[in-house]
Amino acid sequence: MVRVYTDGSYVEKNNKAACSGAFVILEDERIIDEKSFLAPLDGSRNVTGEMLAANKGLFRAFHLGYKDVELIFDYTGIEFWVTGHWRANKVNTQAY
């Protein structure tokens, strides 16, 4: 079992909008992988960063061979779009 902690944000970089995301993967309280990144913004500000961090963190955990993953996040949409509690109306939330 591994835990993937994620977070996203909105930043201005060189006067251009961008999103950022980060994940930390913990196994038995040890950090086994972590990463932060910037990506072009698609209109949703920090929501894009939140989704990017969740996607990349889960992908990395699975790539490292973990099949039992707990995703820890602070933005409700990360759960609600997947479970259907919220309707995905925008292209990025539909893709997520």
Secondary structure, 3 states (H helix, E strand, C coil): CEEEEEEEEEEEECCEEEEEEEEEEEECCEEEEEEEEEEECCCCCHHHHHHHHHHHHHHHHHHCCCCCEEEECCCCHHHHHHHCCCCCCCHHHHHC
